[in-house]
Amino acid sequence: MNEDDKKLSKMKNKPINAEFKTLMDYAKTMHSRYFHALSAFYAYESMKEVLAPNIVGQSEAEENAKTIGRYNNFFMPAQESLRVYFFLELAKMFDSSKQALHINKVLNFTASNLKKLTVNAFREYNQDQPRAFLETLFTEYKGMDHKELVDIKKMLNEHKNMLKKLDIYRNKWLAHDDKKKPELPSITGEEIKALFDVLAKMLNSITGRLNSESWTYSHTEDDVKHHVRLVVDHLRRFEPYRLKEIEEKYRINPEN
């Protein structure tokens, strides 16, 4: 065994830095929850858009309304479920509970373990990963310093008013059915998108600097809305033929 093989074998047998692995596990879990919540938001938005004449046109909106009306016992609870889900998940990802996983916990954990989140920890974590250009990533690795963490936390402060409204809505209107509720906070679609955007930036800032890894969600809106339109379009155009086939097969309406 030559020296390079010995070094490689030694590196593979070395235990992975626990703090680095924990942080990456946190980030991956957050990204997964983020994607599901973002998809739910766009699905909810799209279910409203297929009924909007200014978006799909008057004729198509009317036809879509008839189609959805025929299956209202599905679409009505589905739309409400999507709305509650993305609001709850978004609020939870900005939470401050010590027991829960949220962006504040990710930031605090990163700050507490900065000295351990080194290039060697990065190397150990990725030693068995099928990643391209690993040696180049090792050589160019810069990591993260305290100032960068402070800058990331500033992103939260810039949205503190929206986060306060979201917290009130989650606690008083969604998670609990308080008899004495405060005034229903007004939260716009643009504010929701802004919170999703800043959360993705914060997560990608951490994983990008520490693990040369980031996630993109630019395709999510188009993909989700396309799928919702396909479902409604399919029900509108092809479901009548399927129902007719069922009637003919089982002679449900033989007089016709």
Buried (B, 14 or more C-beta within 10 A) or exposed (E): EEEEEEEEEEEEEEEBBEBBBEBBEBBBEBBEBBBEBBBBBBBBBBBEBBBEEEEBEEEBBEBBEEBBEBEEEEBEEBBEEBBBBBBBBBBBBBBEEEEEBBBBBBBBBBBEBBEEBBBBBBBBBBBEEEEEEBEEBBEEBEEBEEEBBEEBBEBBEEBEEBBEBBBBBBBBBBBEEEEEEEEEBEBEEEBBBBBBBBBBBBBBBBBBBBBBBBBEBEEBBEEBBEEBBEBBBEBBEEEEEEEEEEEEEEEEEEEE
